[in-house]
Amino acid sequence: LFTLSVLGCAIVIAYGAGAIFNVSFALGAFFAGMVMQESRYAHRAATDSLPLQDAFSVLFFVSVGMMLDWHVFLQHPIEITLVVLIIIICKMTFATTFVTIARWPLETAFTVGACNGQIGEFSYILAAQGIALDSSMMSIIVAASIITIAFNPVLFEAAPKLMRIFTSRYAWARRAAMRPAPFSQLPENAPREILDGQTIVV
């Protein structure tokens, strides 16, 4: 009953957001997820809905594959290549840079950069909002997303090697690699508000 209630609330919020703000149902579902995350039952809702998440993940990848028109690789090879390079290089560079500036270890920065080296589901929501401007772009986005999703495991394999290259050549990379993660060690007299919301694993 709890899982059914969570699903019902998510659908109502998604539909309401679409009806009131005139956005797509998918974007409304994104708003519903944000609302559910702020609930005191967010952790239980996420745990109980894991089977649904797996099913929808499978449907997402199947639907992306069904949207692909393989002729687009022959018709727009340059555009697809540019979109793939923008996704991989720009997103990875920005993510790695910002995590490094936030004073996290270099390994964490490269891992986050590899995670961002592909198109996510939310990108399709944004693409659907802008499809009225140029409908031919959807085929290019779909092709680029399939390439980046397939290429993403290679990025994870390359992340440690890139880190070794950077640490062997640049002093700032060596300092960043030796940097401890924030909150990895708390002082003995740490104020209580720092510990609120933290999970301690022994």
C-alpha positions as CSV (number, residue, x, y, z in Angstrom):
1,L,0.0,0.0,0.0
2,F,2.9,2.4,0.8
3,T,4.5,1.7,-2.6
4,L,1.2,2.2,-4.4
5,S,0.7,5.5,-2.5
6,V,4.1,6.7,-3.5
7,L,3.5,5.9,-7.1
8,G,0.0,7.5,-7.0
9,C,1.5,10.7,-5.5
10,A,4.2,10.8,-8.1
11,I,1.7,10.5,-10.9
12,V,-0.7,13.1,-9.4
13,I,2.2,15.6,-9.0
14,A,3.5,14.9,-12.5
15,Y,0.1,15.4,-14.0
16,G,-0.6,18.5,-11.9
17,A,2.7,20.1,-12.9
18,G,1.9,19.4,-16.6
19,A,-1.6,20.8,-16.3
20,I,-0.7,23.9,-14.3
21,F,2.7,24.8,-15.7
22,N,2.1,23.5,-19.3
23,V,5.3,21.3,-19.2
24,S,5.7,17.7,-20.4
25,F,4.6,14.8,-18.3
26,A,8.3,13.7,-18.1
27,L,9.4,17.1,-16.6
28,G,6.4,16.8,-14.2
29,A,7.7,13.4,-13.1
30,F,11.1,15.1,-12.4
31,F,9.3,17.6,-10.2
32,A,7.5,14.8,-8.5
33,G,10.8,13.1,-7.7
34,M,12.1,16.3,-6.2
35,V,9.0,16.6,-4.0
36,M,9.2,13.0,-2.9
37,Q,12.9,13.4,-2.0
38,E,12.0,16.1,0.5
39,S,9.6,13.8,2.3
40,R,10.6,12.1,5.6
41,Y,9.8,8.8,4.0
42,A,12.1,9.4,1.0
43,H,14.6,6.6,1.9
44,R,11.8,4.0,2.4
45,A,10.1,5.1,-0.8
46,A,13.4,4.8,-2.8
47,T,14.1,1.4,-1.3
48,D,10.6,0.0,-2.0
49,S,10.5,1.4,-5.5
50,L,13.8,-0.2,-6.6
51,P,12.0,-2.9,-8.7
52,L,10.1,-0.2,-10.5
53,Q,13.3,1.8,-11.1
54,D,14.9,-1.3,-12.7
55,A,11.9,-1.9,-14.9
56,F,11.8,1.8,-16.1
57,S,15.5,1.8,-16.7
58,V,15.1,-1.1,-19.0
59,L,12.2,0.6,-20.8
60,F,14.4,3.8,-21.1
61,F,17.2,2.0,-22.9
62,V,14.8,0.0,-25.1
63,S,12.9,3.1,-26.1
64,V,16.2,5.0,-26.9
65,G,17.2,2.1,-29.1
66,M,13.8,2.1,-30.9
67,M,14.1,5.9,-31.5
68,L,17.4,5.5,-33.3
69,D,17.4,5.8,-37.1
70,W,20.7,4.4,-38.3
71,H,20.6,6.6,-41.4
72,V,21.5,9.6,-39.3
73,F,25.0,8.2,-39.0
74,L,25.4,8.6,-42.7
75,Q,23.5,11.8,-43.1
76,H,25.0,13.8,-40.2
77,P,28.4,12.3,-39.2
78,I,30.0,15.6,-38.5
79,E,27.2,16.9,-36.3
80,I,27.1,13.6,-34.3
81,T,30.8,13.7,-33.8
82,L,30.7,17.3,-32.5
83,V,27.8,16.6,-30.2
84,V,29.6,13.5,-28.8
85,L,32.8,15.5,-28.2
86,I,30.8,18.3,-26.5
87,I,29.1,15.8,-24.2
88,I,32.3,13.9,-23.3
89,I,35.0,16.6,-23.3
90,C,33.0,19.6,-22.0
91,K,30.9,17.8,-19.4
92,M,33.9,15.8,-18.1
93,T,36.1,18.8,-17.9
94,F,33.5,21.0,-16.1
95,A,32.6,18.2,-13.6
96,T,36.3,17.3,-12.9
97,T,37.2,21.0,-12.5
98,F,34.4,21.9,-10.2
99,V,34.9,18.9,-7.9
100,T,38.7,19.7,-7.8
101,I,37.9,23.3,-6.9
102,A,35.6,22.1,-4.1
103,R,38.7,20.5,-2.6
104,W,37.7,16.8,-3.1
105,P,40.5,14.3,-3.9
106,L,41.6,14.0,-7.5
107,E,40.3,10.4,-7.7
108,T,36.8,11.6,-6.8
109,A,37.0,14.4,-9.3
110,F,38.0,12.0,-12.2
111,T,35.3,9.5,-11.1
112,V,32.6,12.2,-11.1
113,G,33.9,13.4,-14.5
114,A,33.6,9.9,-15.9
115,C,30.0,9.7,-14.6
116,N,29.1,12.9,-16.5
117,G,30.6,11.7,-19.8
118,Q,27.3,10.6,-21.2
119,I,23.7,11.9,-21.8
120,G,21.3,11.3,-19.0
121,E,17.5,10.8,-19.0
122,F,16.9,14.5,-18.1
123,S,18.6,15.6,-21.4
124,Y,15.7,14.0,-23.3
125,I,13.3,16.0,-21.3
126,L,15.1,19.2,-22.2
127,A,15.4,18.0,-25.9
128,A,11.6,17.4,-26.0
129,Q,11.0,20.9,-24.7
130,G,13.2,22.4,-27.5
131,I,12.1,20.0,-30.3
132,A,9.8,22.6,-31.7
133,L,12.8,24.7,-32.7
134,D,14.4,22.0,-34.8
135,S,12.9,18.5,-35.0
136,S,15.9,17.0,-36.9
137,M,18.1,17.5,-33.8
138,M,16.3,14.7,-31.9
139,S,17.9,12.1,-34.2
140,I,21.3,13.5,-33.7
141,I,20.8,13.6,-29.9
142,V,19.6,10.0,-29.9
143,A,22.6,8.9,-31.9
144,A,25.0,10.8,-29.7
145,S,23.4,9.5,-26.5
146,I,23.8,5.9,-27.7
147,I,27.5,6.5,-28.5
148,T,28.2,8.1,-25.2
149,I,26.4,5.5,-23.2
150,A,28.3,2.7,-25.0
151,F,31.6,4.7,-24.6
152,N,31.0,5.4,-20.8
153,P,32.6,2.2,-19.5
154,V,35.8,3.1,-21.4
155,L,35.9,6.4,-19.6
156,F,35.7,4.7,-16.3
157,E,38.6,2.4,-17.3
158,A,40.6,5.4,-18.5
159,A,40.0,7.6,-15.4
160,P,42.8,5.9,-13.2
161,K,45.2,6.1,-16.1
162,L,44.5,9.8,-16.7
163,M,44.9,10.4,-13.0
164,R,48.4,8.7,-13.1
165,I,49.3,10.8,-16.1
166,F,48.2,14.1,-14.4
167,T,49.9,13.2,-11.1
168,S,53.2,12.4,-12.8
169,R,53.3,15.7,-14.8
170,Y,51.6,18.3,-12.6
171,A,52.3,19.4,-9.1
172,W,48.7,20.6,-8.5
173,A,47.4,17.1,-9.5
174,R,49.8,15.5,-6.9
175,R,48.6,17.8,-4.2
176,A,44.9,17.2,-5.2
177,A,45.5,13.4,-5.2
178,M,46.8,13.5,-1.6
179,R,44.0,15.7,-0.4
180,P,41.6,14.1,2.1
181,A,37.9,14.1,1.3
182,P,35.8,16.7,3.2
183,F,34.3,15.2,6.4
184,S,36.5,12.1,6.1
185,Q,37.7,13.0,9.6
186,L,35.7,15.0,12.0
187,P,37.2,16.7,15.1
188,E,36.4,15.2,18.5
189,N,34.5,18.4,19.6
190,A,32.6,18.8,16.3
191,P,29.3,20.7,16.7
192,R,26.2,18.6,16.5
193,E,24.9,20.2,13.3
194,I,27.8,18.9,11.3
195,L,26.8,15.3,12.3
196,D,23.1,15.8,11.5
197,G,22.1,13.9,8.4
198,Q,25.4,11.9,8.3
199,T,25.5,8.1,8.2
200,I,28.3,6.5,10.2
201,V,29.3,3.0,8.9
202,V,31.4,0.9,11.3
